[in-house]
């Protein structure tokens, strides 16, 4: 699930760190490839929950092979996480508010401002 080079196809989400801009602030998310025993989806999405931008992440959702975001049951009441996941899935190439860090570090991408 990496961005397509064919301009006629939709770009999809890849591994990395994303800062999703929301109406009341932002959420830093980490997208990692799921392990071989994780059957629910291709990627796991975690949110930054502490001061260390590299290691303080807590998993809260997954991305299916079809590219749909699925918020885990225990996080369904968190509207900010739900909005961040929706923004990330809706526009994968624009969902980073500052920088996407992954295989190509510090790649500049556009901001996403979800409706509402």
N, C-alpha and C positions, 0 to 999 in steps of 0.2 A: 504494500500500500504506500507507494511513493508518488510524488507528483509526476503526472504524465507529460511526456514531451510532445504529444499530439495535441495541437491547439483545439481540436474538436471534442476532446474528452474532458470530463470533470476532473479537477485535481483532488487528490485524496490526502488524508492525514498521514504524517510520518512520525517517527520517534523524535523526541526532543523536549525542550522546555519552552513553555508558552506563557506569556502574561496576557490574559484576556481582560480587556477593558469593559467594565460594567457601569451601569448608571451610578451606583454608589461607591465606586472604587475599582479595584481590580483583584484578580485571583491569578496566582502563578501555578501553572499546571505542568506536570511531567507526564509524557506519554512514553510508555515502554512496551516492547513486544512481549506478549504473553508467553509463558512457558509451554512446552509441548503437552503438559497434562491439563492445561486450562482450556476447557472446551467451549466456554461461553463466548469467546471473541478473540480477535487477532491482537488487540492492544489493551493494556490496562492504563487507566488515567488516575493520577494521584494529585493531591493538592499540597501546596507548601503549608506546613503547620508549625514551623519553628523558625529560628533565626538563620539556620544554615541553608543557603540556597542550593546546595548540592546534595544534601542528604536528609533533610527534614521533610519528607513527603509521606502522605498517608493515602493509600488507594481507596477510591470511592466509586469507581465506575469502570465500565469496559466499553470498547468499541467492537461491534460485531464485524464479521467478515464482509457484510453488506455495507458497512460504514455507518451504522446507526449507533447512537450513544445510549447506553443503558446504565442509569443511576442505580446503585445497589440499595436494597431495601432500607438499611439502617440510616441512609443519607437522604431519603426521599423528602423529608421535612425541611431540608436546608435549601431554601430558594436561591441563594447566591451560588451554591455549587451546581444546582440544576441549570441556572442561567449560564454559568461559565461553560458547562458541558455542551449546552445547546449552541452557544456561540462558536465553540471550538469545532463542533461537527458541521454546523451550517456553512462555515467558510474556513476550511482548514488552512488555506494559504494566507488569509488575512487575520487569523485569530491571535496572532502575537502582537501585543500592544507595544513591546519594545524590541526585543531580539529573540530569534529562535536559535537555541543552542542545541546542536546535535552533531552529526557527522561533519557538517560545514558550520563551524562556530561563528556566531555573531552575524548571521545572514539577516539583513534588514528586510522586514516585511511590513505590510500596511496594517492599520488598526481596524478593528471591528467594533461597531457601536450597535448593539442589539436594539431592536425596536422596543419601545415601552418605557 
